[in-house]
Amino acid sequence: MNKKKCGCGRSILREDWENKCPGIVLDSPKIRRNNTVIGKVTCNGVPLKDVRVALNSSLNKDIFSSNHVITNEVGIFSTKILGLPDNKKNIKISATIKSNGSTITVSQFIT
């Protein structure tokens, strides 16, 4: 089998190599419903464990129970949102990781 290093500490089968990694996904529908930010960090579909994720929002205050979280064994991270105003619309939630000297950020709006 021909493997390639993805730069994220793992070797990926060359035929599975799709793009640069790692990548972050936020599950925004659950944010407003459960007051929880949930996301996943992967490298070409392979979950990454123990990745530090920094969270922030467009509000001018800390709204998370923890602004820095660590991914679990299946690449999932989560934190509770504290004091999200009911009347506030279009709040931008961002998750950031650092990999190979680069910063990777993904953002989504909750409405």
C-alpha positions as CSV (number, residue, x, y, z in Angstrom):
1,M,0.0,0.0,0.0
2,N,1.2,3.4,-0.9
3,K,0.7,5.9,1.9
4,K,1.3,9.6,2.1
5,K,1.9,11.9,5.1
6,C,-0.9,14.4,5.5
7,G,1.0,16.7,7.8
8,C,-1.4,16.0,10.6
9,G,0.6,13.1,12.2
10,R,-1.0,10.3,10.2
11,S,-0.4,8.5,7.0
12,I,-3.3,8.3,4.6
13,L,-3.6,5.9,1.7
14,R,-2.6,7.7,-1.5
15,E,-5.9,6.8,-3.2
16,D,-7.8,8.4,-0.3
17,W,-5.9,11.6,-0.6
18,E,-8.3,14.4,-1.5
19,N,-7.1,17.7,-0.3
20,K,-5.1,19.6,2.3
21,C,-5.8,18.7,5.8
22,P,-6.8,19.0,8.5
23,G,-10.3,20.4,8.1
24,I,-12.9,21.6,10.6
25,V,-16.7,21.2,10.4
26,L,-19.2,23.0,12.6
27,D,-22.7,21.5,13.2
28,S,-24.6,24.8,13.2
29,P,-28.2,23.5,13.4
30,K,-27.5,22.1,16.9
31,I,-26.0,25.4,18.2
32,R,-29.3,27.3,18.6
33,R,-31.4,24.3,19.6
34,N,-29.0,22.9,22.3
35,N,-26.9,25.9,23.1
36,T,-23.9,23.8,22.2
37,V,-21.2,24.2,19.7
38,I,-20.3,20.8,18.2
39,G,-17.7,20.2,15.5
40,K,-15.2,17.7,14.1
41,V,-11.6,17.9,13.0
42,T,-10.5,15.4,10.3
43,C,-7.7,14.8,7.9
44,N,-9.3,13.5,4.6
45,G,-12.1,11.9,6.6
46,V,-9.9,10.5,9.3
47,P,-10.8,11.9,12.7
48,L,-8.0,13.6,14.6
49,K,-7.7,13.1,18.3
50,D,-6.2,15.6,20.8
51,V,-6.4,18.7,18.5
52,R,-6.7,22.0,20.4
53,V,-9.6,24.1,19.0
54,A,-10.0,27.8,19.8
55,L,-13.6,29.1,19.8
56,N,-14.9,32.7,19.5
57,S,-18.0,34.6,18.5
58,S,-19.0,37.9,17.0
59,L,-20.4,39.0,20.4
60,N,-18.1,41.3,22.5
61,K,-17.9,38.8,25.4
62,D,-17.0,35.3,26.2
63,I,-20.1,33.1,25.7
64,F,-18.6,29.6,25.8
65,S,-18.1,27.4,28.9
66,S,-14.6,26.9,27.5
67,N,-12.9,28.9,24.7
68,H,-10.4,26.2,24.1
69,V,-11.4,22.6,23.7
70,I,-9.7,19.3,22.7
71,T,-11.0,16.8,20.2
72,N,-11.9,13.3,21.5
73,E,-10.9,10.0,20.0
74,V,-13.4,10.4,17.0
75,G,-12.3,14.0,16.3
76,I,-15.4,15.6,17.9
77,F,-15.2,18.8,20.1
78,S,-18.0,20.5,21.9
79,T,-18.7,23.3,24.4
80,K,-21.8,24.9,25.9
81,I,-22.9,28.4,25.1
82,L,-23.6,30.4,28.2
83,G,-26.0,33.4,28.1
84,L,-26.8,33.5,24.4
85,P,-29.3,36.3,24.0
86,D,-32.7,35.2,22.5
87,N,-33.1,38.5,20.6
88,K,-29.6,38.5,19.0
89,K,-29.6,37.3,15.4
90,N,-26.7,36.4,13.1
91,I,-24.1,35.5,15.7
92,K,-20.9,34.4,14.0
93,I,-19.2,31.3,15.7
94,S,-15.6,30.5,14.7
95,A,-13.4,27.5,15.4
96,T,-9.7,27.8,14.8
97,I,-6.8,25.2,14.8
98,K,-3.1,25.5,14.0
99,S,-1.5,22.9,11.8
100,N,2.0,22.9,10.1
101,G,2.5,26.6,10.9
102,S,-0.8,27.6,9.4
103,T,-4.0,28.8,11.0
104,I,-7.3,27.2,9.8
105,T,-10.6,28.8,10.7
106,V,-14.1,27.9,9.9
107,S,-17.1,30.1,10.7
108,Q,-20.9,29.8,10.7
109,F,-23.7,32.1,11.5
110,I,-26.5,31.1,13.9
111,T,-29.7,32.8,13.4
